[in-house]
Amino acid sequence: MPAQPPAPPVFYSFQNNDILVDSLANFVVKAQRDAVEKRGKFTIALSRGSLAANLRGLVGQENVQWDKWEVFFCDEAAVPLSDDDSNYHSNYLSFLSTVPIPPSQVHTIDPSLINDLEELADQYEKQLVNHFAASNAARYPTFDLMLLGMGPDGETASLFPGHELLSERDAWVSYLEDAPRGPKKRITMTLPVLTHCYRAVFVVSGTEKADMLHTILDEPETGLPCSRVRPAAPGLVFWFADAEAASKTKYPPTTFRWIDNQKEAEEAVEAAKRKLARRLAQEESGED
C-alpha cells in the first residue's frame, strides 16, 4: 500500500498573543495526554529561546504530568550550557526553571565536547537512539511534539535555506560551522527527524513575521526549510500565529477548538483540506 501524502498544514490565527498562549497550552496538554495514554511518556523537542516563553500557559496547571515529560532540543549552539547563546539556557530561563520536570529527563548536549562538533553531534544522536530504540523501531525517532520557530529567512532549528544539511538523510543529528547568523557552530536535528514527528508546531508572532509567514504558507513551492516540514502520516503540522504575524497570509485559517484527542486533530486537518480546495477552486474560476 503506497504511503499517504503528508497532510496540509493546519493554520490557527489568534487575535492576540495571550489567546495564542492559552490555546497552545491546551494543545500541548492534549498532546501530552494522548502520548502518555499510548506510550507512557511525552517526548518534546524545543527550539531556541523566546519560543519556550509561549509555553508559560502551562505553568501551574494541574493536568500537566511533568514527571512524564522527556525534553530534547531541536538544535544547540556549541557553547557552555550557561552561555547566553545556549538553547538550553534560554529555555531554562523562560520555561524549564518554572516547572518540575525531573532534571534527568531534560536531555542536553555534553558541554565537554563543544570543541569537537562531530563528536558533539554524535553524542546527542546517541542520546536519541538510547531513548527511542526501545519503543520505536522506525527509521527515525518519532517525537510526540516538536516546537519550532520560523527564522527571518524561513529557517527552522538550524536548517538554513540552501544549506547542504537540508539534504542529510542518514544522520538524526548533524553539525554546521557556518550558520549565517548567531553562533556559527551548532548541532541540529535533521529534516527527516522533523518530518517524522506526530505533531510539528510552529509558533510565530509580530508584524516582522508577516512577510515570511505569507511566503511559507502561500508559496510553499519556494522550498524554504519551514515549508518542508510536512510530517509523514499520521503526523501533522500546525501553525499558531497571532493576528499581526498572520496579517498578510491568504492560506485559509482553521478555527481553533480546544482539542481533546487525535480524532479532533485529524478533523482539523480535514477542515483545512476543504478550505484550501475551495480557495484553489475560487482562484481557478477567477482566472477563467
Disulfide bonds with the S-S distance in Angstrom:
none
